[in-house]
Amino acid sequence: MGNPMVINYTLVAQVLSFLVLVWVVSKFAWTPLMNVMEKRRQGIEETLAQAAKERQQAEQIKREYQEEMKKARQEAQELISRASKVGEERAVEILAGAREEAEKLKVSALADIQRERDRAIADVKAQVADLSVAVAERLIHQKLDYVGQEQLIEQFIQEVGEM
């Protein structure tokens, strides 16, 4: 067993070298390393914050787009509804105008028919009057018996038939 009080100088030299190394690293490398790490942490935070901000902007743009699309659809639907309504109103107006025009034509045609009928009746009355005068004139000029009257009427009917 050896001497318990023997100091191992290698171990002491290693501990002292380690402490000197820790002091040198902490004095010259630790602070710059921590500064680099802090800058990196801040850069990552800024990047994450920027990404969150851009995501919110993108969501806002998406909502605005959806609202605009909804509004555009509503406006298009309103335009279609108005156009349909105007078309239906115009169709009703056209049909009413056509009915009114047809009624005017019908009334005009009936009036023309009535005038023609009245004229035809007047013509027939005039012919009957002329024929009556002609028959009366012949009867006055001739004194006829029953057979003579029959012959005169037959002759008159033939003349009327030829007209």
C-alpha positions, 0 to 999 in steps of 0.5 A: 500500500503506499503512502496515503499522503502522497500527492499525485502531481499529475492530478493537481496539474490536470485540475489546475489546467482545467481551471485555467482553461475554464477561466480563459474560456469564460474570459475570452470565449464565453461572452462572445459565444453567449452574445452569438447565442443571444443574437441567434435566439433574438433572430429566431424570435423575430422570424417567428414573430414575423411569420405569425404576423404574416400568417395573420395578414394572410388570414385577414386577406383571406377573410377579405377575399371571402367577404368580397366573393360573398358580396360579389355573389350577392350582387350577381344574384341581385342583378339576375333577380332584377333582370328576371323581374324586368324581363317578366314585367316587360313580357307582361307589358308586351302581352297587355299591349298585344291584347289591347291592339287585338281588341282595337283590331277586333272593335275596328273589324266589327265596326267595318262589318257593321258599316258594310252590313248597314250599307248592304241593307241600305242597298237592298232597301234601295233595290227593293224600293226601286223594284217596288216602284217598277212593279207599281209602275207596271201595275198602273200601266196595265190593268191585269187580271190574276193570270196577268199578275202572275206572269208579271211577277214571274217576269219581275223575279227573273229580272231581279235574278239577273241583277 
